[in-house]
Amino acid sequence: MKKIVPLLAAALLLTAVSAAIAQDASVQVAYYYKVRWGFQQEFERLFLKNHYPVLMEMKQRGRVQDVKLFRPTYHLKDDWTFLVVITYPS
């Protein structure tokens, strides 16, 4: 019984600390898009027309902290042509 109480207290402390850390940490999710060759500009135009305003509305309401868009400058070895990184509050 004497050994169980300190272990239980340590477990409760770890749970409380991990919950506090989880509440403060934001989560970043990266969405990679692969666009068919020659249609990059059309995809970007449609994304900025249709999806970006929805993401900005979500940002105003507090459901999203930040939205970042990336387009590779040079030819990459990776298979993505458009990248969206969304930061969620938790």
Residue, then its C-alpha position, 0 to 999 in steps of 0.5 A: m500500500k505504501k508503494i502504490v500511493p507514490l506511484l499513483a501520485a506520480a501518475l496523476l502528476l504526469t497526467a496533469v502536466s501532459a494535459a497542460i502541455a497539450q492545451d498550450a500546444s498548437v498543431q500544424v497540419a500540412y496538406y500537399y497537392k500534386v497538380r497535373w503539369g501545365f495546370q498549376q496557375e489554374f489550380e492556384r486561381l481556383f484554390l484562392k477563389n474557393h478555398y482560401p476565403v473559407l480558411m480565412e473565415m475559419k481564422q476569423r472565428g478562431r477555429v484556425q490560427d494560421v494558414k500558409l501557402f507554399r509553391p516551390t521555386y525550383h524543381l523539387k525531387d518531391d511530388w508536390t506542386f502546392l503546399v498548405v500548412i494550417t495551424y490549429p489551436s489544439 
